[in-house]
């Protein structure tokens, strides 16, 4: 009996100690105490993450970082952007150098279950394709047999290309490079015949090449790519905050709440809208956030549709269609759970 009591007491002390440790190491507390969110982004990627001519960060992933900062700290400006190559991005989150890596990381089973990360989203649905020099005369994937293909270090793309090529009797030579900028420099210099990425990113990079019209993005995709930011998987509270930040962007679009009308929508009599914007209920405080965190997000960056249009769509140089990134009700894949 005495032994059982002692063991129970010891277990309680250990549990209490772990709880205190977890609270001390809370990601949310760390961000609040610092007054800034640290967010890893790509290094100078058009439409994704780049410094504009005024020295301000902009892009699709940048907007997610600003949305998350607005949810936690009330301002989309409360972000420290940490530009890194792909191979360094996830280790930086794992080590605590940053709280989130928002740089279109492909959602895979091993990254989700083995490497210590939680995925947000997917925030972007796409697939991998190829861009080639127009002079090569390649019109489909069969024409890539024997090609030298530039791929990023730290990704699984070379193995995915091999999985596609091998059963079709095709071969290729991977040219592994350390970052996106170098990858396109190698491609433009002719050290590889082909470069691979998601079509929106290929289109963004093609626009920056010396002669964009001399390059063709093949229409076929060889690998599906569902992407999103990653956070550490040892803090369920922060994972939830990161995930519901994305859902807030999508829900705002579903409800017709925009950066321009959010203040007016706060006066809505619709109970679903009032609950979402935090006018009624306490959904935010259950996660350690202000109840009006979705309104703060929309004020900072707009809704998901606005983020898309600004970076990829009609309002951008790329003018890409929404496609599968449209809302579910419009035939796309973007959706959000109910705010209950």
Long-range contacts (C-beta under 8 A, 24 or more apart in sequence): 22-235, 25-235, 26-235, 26-237, 26-238, 27-99, 27-231, 27-232, 27-235, 27-237, 27-238, 28-72, 28-235, 28-237, 28-238, 28-241, 28-288, 30-99, 31-72, 31-73, 31-99, 32-72, 32-73, 35-73, 35-78, 36-69, 36-73, 36-78, 36-79, 36-80, 37-65, 37-68, 37-69, 37-72, 37-73, 37-78, 37-79, 37-80, 37-99, 37-100, 38-79, 38-80, 38-82, 38-97, 38-98, 38-99, 38-100, 39-65, 39-68, 39-69, 39-79, 39-80, 39-81, 39-82, 39-98, 39-99, 39-100, 39-101, 39-102, 40-82, 40-83, 40-84, 40-89, 40-92, 40-93, 40-98, 40-100, 40-101, 40-102, 40-103, 41-65, 41-81, 41-82, 41-83, 41-84, 41-102, 41-103, 42-83, 42-84, 42-86, 42-103, 42-104, 42-180, 43-83, 43-84, 43-85, 43-179, 43-180, 43-181, 44-83, 44-180, 44-181, 45-103, 45-180, 45-201, 45-204, 45-205, 46-204, 46-205, 46-207, 46-208, 46-317, 46-318, 47-200, 47-201, 47-204, 47-311, 47-312, 47-316, 47-317, 47-318, 48-103, 48-104, 48-201, 48-204, 48-311, 49-81, 49-83, 49-102, 49-103, 57-81, 58-311, 59-311, 60-104, 60-124, 60-307, 60-308, 60-311, 60-312, 61-102, 61-103, 61-104, 61-229, 62-102, 63-301, 63-307, 63-310, 63-311, 64-102, 64-120, 64-123, 64-229, 64-245, 64-246, 64-307, 65-100, 65-102, 66-300, 66-301, 67-245, 67-246, 67-248, 67-249, 67-297, 67-300, 67-301, 68-100, 68-241, 68-242, 68-245, 69-300, 70-293, 70-296, 70-297, 70-299, 70-300, 70-301, 71-241, 71-244, 71-245, 71-248, 71-289, 71-293, 71-294, 71-296, 71-297, 72-241, 72-289, 72-293, 74-290, 74-296, 75-300, 76-300, 76-301, 85-153, 85-154, 85-178, 85-179, 85-180, 86-152, 86-153, 86-154, 86-155, 86-179, 86-180, 87-152, 87-153, 87-154, 87-178, 88-154, 90-115, 90-117, 90-230, 93-117, 93-230, 93-231, 93-232, 94-232, 96-232, 99-231, 99-238, 100-229, 100-230, 100-231, 100-242, 101-229, 101-230, 102-229, 103-229, 104-198, 104-201, 104-227, 104-228, 105-227, 105-228, 105-229, 105-230, 106-155, 106-156, 106-225, 106-226, 106-227, 107-226, 107-227, 107-228, 108-156, 111-230, 116-232, 116-233, 116-234, 117-230, 117-231, 117-232, 117-233, 118-230, 118-231, 118-232, 118-233, 118-239, 118-242, 118-243, 119-228, 119-229, 119-230, 120-228, 120-229, 120-230, 120-231, 120-239, 120-242, 120-243, 120-245, 120-246, 121-226, 121-227, 121-228, 121-229, 121-243, 121-246, 122-226, 122-227, 122-228, 122-333, 123-227, 123-228, 123-229, 123-246, 124-198, 124-200, 124-226, 124-227, 124-228, 124-325, 125-225, 125-226, 125-227, 125-324, 125-325, 125-332, 125-333, 125-334, 126-198, 126-199, 126-200, 126-224, 126-225, 126-226, 126-227, 126-324, 126-325, 127-198, 127-199, 127-221, 127-222, 127-223, 127-224, 127-225, 128-157, 128-160, 128-196, 128-197, 128-198, 128-221, 128-222, 128-223, 128-225, 129-196, 129-197, 129-198, 129-199, 129-202, 129-217, 129-218, 129-219, 129-220, 129-221, 129-222, 130-194, 130-195, 130-196, 130-202, 130-217, 130-218, 130-222, 131-187, 131-194, 131-195, 131-196, 131-197, 131-202, 131-205, 131-206, 131-215, 131-216, 131-217, 131-218, 132-193, 132-194, 132-215, 132-216, 132-218, 133-193, 133-214, 133-215, 133-216, 134-213, 134-214, 134-215, 134-216, 135-214, 136-193, 138-216, 138-218, 139-218, 140-218, 140-220, 141-218, 141-220, 141-222, 142-168, 142-170, 144-170, 144-172, 144-193, 144-194, 145-169, 145-170, 145-171, 145-172, 146-170, 146-171, 146-172, 146-173, 147-172, 147-173, 147-192, 147-193, 147-194, 148-172, 148-173, 148-174, 148-175, 148-191, 148-192, 148-193, 148-194, 149-173, 149-174, 149-175, 149-192, 149-193, 149-194, 149-195, 149-196, 150-175, 150-177, 150-183, 150-184, 150-186, 150-187, 150-191, 150-192, 150-194, 150-195, 150-196, 151-175, 151-176, 151-177, 151-183, 151-196, 152-176, 152-177, 152-178, 152-179, 152-180, 152-183, 153-177, 153-178, 157-196, 157-223, 160-222, 160-223, 161-196, 161-222, 161-223, 164-222, 164-223, 180-205, 184-208, 184-209, 198-225, 198-227, 199-320, 200-312, 200-318, 200-320, 203-318, 203-320, 204-318, 207-317, 207-318, 237-287, 237-288, 240-287, 241-287, 241-288, 241-289, 244-287, 245-297, 246-304, 246-336, 247-336, 247-337, 248-276, 248-293, 248-294, 248-297, 248-298, 248-336, 249-297, 249-298, 249-301, 249-303, 249-304, 249-307, 250-303, 250-304, 250-327, 250-334, 250-335, 250-336, 251-276, 251-294, 251-336, 251-339, 252-276, 252-294, 252-297, 252-298, 252-302, 252-303, 252-304, 253-303, 253-304, 253-305, 253-306, 253-327, 253-334, 254-327, 254-329, 254-336, 257-298, 257-303, 258-298, 258-302, 258-303, 258-306, 259-298, 259-299, 259-301, 259-302, 259-303, 259-306, 262-295, 262-298, 262-299, 263-299, 266-295, 272-339, 275-339, 275-340, 276-339, 283-339, 283-340, 304-334
